[in-house]
Every structure is written in C-alpha cells, then in structure tokens.
Amino acid sequence: MPLAFPSIRVEPNNPTHHLWNNNGTWWIHYTVHFDHRKRRVRRTLGTRSLADAIASRDALLLKIAGEGEYVPERGGHDPASCDRRLLA
C-alpha cells in the first residue's frame, strides 16, 4: 500500500469545503496523490452536526497532510479493515 498525501484546494469563503450532507450524515471528500497517481477518497464523518463535521474535517486533513495516508490497492480489500456489518 503506497503512502499518499492530499491535494487540497480551499475556497476561503466556503466553510463547508470538502463536505457534503448525505441524508443527514456529513461526509468528506478529498484527493490524494501517490506514485504519480491520484485517488479520490470519500468517507463518512459519522455526524449529523455541521460543527462536528467541520472540526473532524479539519483534524483529518491536518493529520493526512502531516503523516500521509496509506491507500489500498483497487480490486482487493483488506480483511482487517472490513466492516462486518456491511457483509451481514
């Protein structure tokens, strides 16, 4: 799994950049670059509160910018990270 770093463009007058509300739950989307490739990442923030979503987004993007994020290869899945609820 390669280590990826984000490519973030922030629009200063848009406080909800990289966020969208999907049926009441806030999600984040961003792009990471690795090995001369890029991948769009979308994940739930698991909250219905916009204030919590903004705080989670800021913390997550700061962490990924500093430490990077491991990107799994496409086509396969990592059984250790598999959410068993989705398989039931």
Backbone as CSV, one residue per row, in Angstrom:
resi,resn,N_x,N_y,N_z,CA_x,CA_y,CA_z,C_x,C_y,C_z
1,MET,0.841,-1.182,0.000,0.000,0.000,0.000,0.885,1.245,0.000
2,PRO,0.733,2.088,-0.991,1.549,3.300,-1.049,1.056,4.364,-0.073
3,LEU,1.976,5.222,0.302,1.662,6.345,1.180,1.280,7.539,0.307
4,ALA,0.123,8.133,0.580,-0.403,9.228,-0.239,-0.524,10.498,0.590
5,PHE,-0.454,11.629,-0.091,-0.605,12.924,0.551,-1.703,13.702,-0.163
6,PRO,-2.434,14.528,0.581,-3.594,15.203,-0.020,-3.213,16.339,-0.949
7,SER,-4.102,16.566,-1.891,-4.045,17.731,-2.756,-5.293,18.534,-2.429
8,ILE,-5.144,19.545,-1.604,-6.289,20.267,-1.064,-6.302,21.692,-1.596
9,ARG,-7.426,22.058,-2.178,-7.660,23.446,-2.561,-8.805,23.949,-1.703
10,VAL,-8.545,24.993,-0.932,-9.540,25.524,-0.011,-10.059,26.850,-0.532
11,GLU,-11.361,26.945,-0.638,-12.019,28.189,-1.013,-12.328,28.931,0.289
12,PRO,-11.641,30.030,0.574,-11.775,30.689,1.875,-13.197,31.137,2.226
13,ASN,-14.002,31.444,1.228,-15.354,31.900,1.528,-16.364,30.752,1.563
14,ASN,-15.888,29.506,1.572,-16.760,28.336,1.644,-16.395,27.504,2.877
15,PRO,-17.101,27.696,4.000,-16.749,26.975,5.230,-17.031,25.480,5.167
16,THR,-17.797,25.034,4.176,-18.101,23.605,4.082,-17.319,22.917,2.954
17,HIS,-16.155,23.501,2.588,-15.356,22.873,1.542,-15.031,21.432,1.918
18,HIS,-15.051,20.551,0.948,-14.770,19.128,1.075,-15.830,18.365,1.863
19,LEU,-16.957,18.988,2.170,-18.021,18.318,2.925,-19.280,18.219,2.075
20,TRP,-20.047,17.165,2.289,-21.403,17.121,1.749,-22.284,16.326,2.694
21,ASN,-23.553,16.660,2.665,-24.535,16.041,3.540,-25.283,14.984,2.737
22,ASN,-25.189,13.753,3.194,-25.843,12.637,2.528,-26.927,12.093,3.458
23,ASN,-28.176,12.488,3.198,-29.312,12.036,4.007,-29.127,12.319,5.491
24,GLY,-28.582,13.467,5.809,-28.448,13.882,7.199,-27.098,13.610,7.827
25,THR,-26.256,12.809,7.193,-24.929,12.496,7.730,-23.876,13.193,6.885
26,TRP,-22.934,13.845,7.538,-21.879,14.573,6.827,-20.772,13.634,6.391
27,TRP,-20.299,13.842,5.165,-19.211,13.089,4.566,-18.125,14.059,4.135
28,ILE,-16.910,13.521,3.952,-15.789,14.304,3.442,-15.308,13.671,2.142
29,HIS,-14.842,14.501,1.230,-14.217,14.001,0.009,-12.971,14.835,-0.258
30,TYR,-11.914,14.164,-0.698,-10.653,14.828,-0.988,-9.858,13.953,-1.951
31,THR,-8.781,14.489,-2.497,-7.933,13.760,-3.434,-6.547,13.588,-2.821
32,VAL,-6.000,12.388,-2.965,-4.632,12.122,-2.514,-3.790,11.733,-3.728
33,HIS,-2.492,12.031,-3.651,-1.550,11.731,-4.727,-0.490,10.773,-4.212
34,PHE,-0.144,9.780,-5.056,0.875,8.786,-4.703,1.404,8.162,-5.985
35,ASP,2.664,7.828,-6.034,3.273,7.127,-7.176,2.826,7.687,-8.528
36,HIS,2.819,8.988,-8.679,2.402,9.653,-9.914,0.952,9.335,-10.292
37,ARG,0.161,8.954,-9.290,-1.265,8.684,-9.486,-2.048,9.499,-8.475
38,LYS,-3.366,9.507,-8.645,-4.207,10.181,-7.667,-5.454,9.350,-7.435
39,ARG,-6.051,9.541,-6.294,-7.279,8.824,-5.962,-8.201,9.734,-5.169
40,ARG,-9.463,9.744,-5.548,-10.459,10.476,-4.767,-10.904,9.591,-3.611
41,VAL,-10.981,10.194,-2.452,-11.372,9.473,-1.245,-12.659,10.093,-0.722
42,ARG,-13.593,9.240,-0.376,-14.839,9.694,0.247,-15.057,8.841,1.473
43,ARG,-15.359,9.488,2.589,-15.632,8.736,3.818,-16.606,9.501,4.687
44,THR,-17.338,8.745,5.478,-18.303,9.359,6.365,-17.592,9.959,7.574
45,LEU,-18.127,11.060,8.047,-17.644,11.652,9.291,-18.510,11.206,10.466
46,GLY,-19.598,10.510,10.163,-20.423,9.890,11.189,-21.135,10.855,12.112
47,THR,-21.458,12.031,11.619,-22.143,13.003,12.456,-23.230,13.711,11.655
48,ARG,-24.237,14.167,12.370,-25.289,14.969,11.756,-25.081,16.449,12.051
49,SER,-24.090,16.751,12.878,-23.793,18.133,13.270,-22.777,18.751,12.312
50,LEU,-23.129,19.899,11.739,-22.203,20.581,10.835,-20.955,21.037,11.592
51,ALA,-21.112,21.545,12.797,-19.955,21.999,13.581,-18.990,20.843,13.853
52,ASP,-19.518,19.669,14.208,-18.668,18.498,14.438,-18.007,18.045,13.142
53,ALA,-18.743,18.125,12.027,-18.190,17.725,10.731,-17.028,18.623,10.333
54,ILE,-17.176,19.916,10.540,-16.100,20.854,10.206,-14.873,20.584,11.057
55,ALA,-15.073,20.341,12.360,-13.948,20.047,13.252,-13.266,18.736,12.853
56,SER,-14.057,17.707,12.525,-13.494,16.420,12.108,-12.743,16.549,10.792
57,ARG,-13.317,17.297,9.841,-12.664,17.526,8.551,-11.306,18.189,8.738
58,ASP,-11.280,19.263,9.535,-10.033,19.990,9.747,-8.973,19.098,10.383
59,ALA,-9.369,18.303,11.379,-8.421,17.411,12.054,-7.916,16.329,11.100
60,LEU,-8.819,15.761,10.316,-8.434,14.698,9.389,-7.495,15.215,8.307
61,LEU,-7.820,16.342,7.699,-6.962,16.881,6.644,-5.594,17.294,7.183
62,LEU,-5.554,17.830,8.386,-4.279,18.194,9.001,-3.432,16.955,9.259
63,LYS,-4.063,15.896,9.756,-3.345,14.650,10.034,-2.800,14.037,8.747
64,ILE,-3.623,13.980,7.704,-3.181,13.385,6.445,-2.077,14.222,5.798
65,ALA,-2.184,15.539,5.890,-1.144,16.404,5.324,0.194,16.180,6.018
66,GLY,0.172,15.916,7.327,1.410,15.726,8.076,1.970,14.324,7.999
67,GLU,1.098,13.321,8.091,1.537,11.931,8.185,1.348,11.127,6.911
68,GLY,0.482,11.604,6.026,0.138,10.824,4.845,-0.955,9.824,5.185
69,GLU,-1.388,9.102,4.167,-2.452,8.105,4.335,-2.137,6.928,3.434
70,TYR,-2.213,5.717,3.969,-1.974,4.536,3.152,-3.191,4.267,2.282
71,VAL,-2.936,4.019,1.011,-4.007,3.798,0.040,-3.999,2.328,-0.352
72,PRO,-5.112,1.618,-0.097,-5.160,0.212,-0.510,-5.248,0.097,-2.025
73,GLU,-4.738,-0.980,-2.558,-4.828,-1.219,-3.994,-6.280,-1.462,-4.370
74,ARG,-6.646,-1.054,-5.559,-8.015,-1.272,-6.022,-8.214,-2.732,-6.409
75,GLY,-9.469,-3.154,-6.341,-9.805,-4.506,-6.755,-9.775,-5.504,-5.622
76,GLY,-9.052,-5.218,-4.595,-8.982,-6.108,-3.452,-9.470,-5.396,-2.216
77,HIS,-9.528,-6.096,-1.134,-9.883,-5.454,0.121,-9.009,-6.015,1.218
78,ASP,-8.846,-5.244,2.229,-8.057,-5.633,3.385,-9.013,-6.212,4.412
79,PRO,-8.972,-7.521,4.660,-9.925,-8.129,5.597,-9.861,-7.508,6.990
80,ALA,-8.706,-7.018,7.375,-8.567,-6.427,8.708,-9.381,-5.134,8.837
81,SER,-9.590,-4.431,7.724,-10.324,-3.172,7.788,-11.774,-3.317,7.319
82,CYS,-12.188,-4.532,7.027,-13.527,-4.765,6.519,-14.564,-4.565,7.620
83,ASP,-15.628,-3.834,7.320,-16.708,-3.620,8.271,-17.675,-4.791,8.159
84,ARG,-17.714,-5.631,9.164,-18.528,-6.838,9.145,-20.020,-6.548,9.019
85,ARG,-20.460,-5.365,9.465,-21.880,-5.028,9.369,-22.316,-4.951,7.913
86,LEU,-21.413,-4.570,7.026,-21.757,-4.445,5.616,-21.936,-5.804,4.950
87,LEU,-21.360,-6.853,5.536,-21.436,-8.170,4.950,-22.662,-8.941,5.417
88,ALA,-23.325,-8.475,6.456,-24.470,-9.206,7.018,-25.713,-9.027,6.177
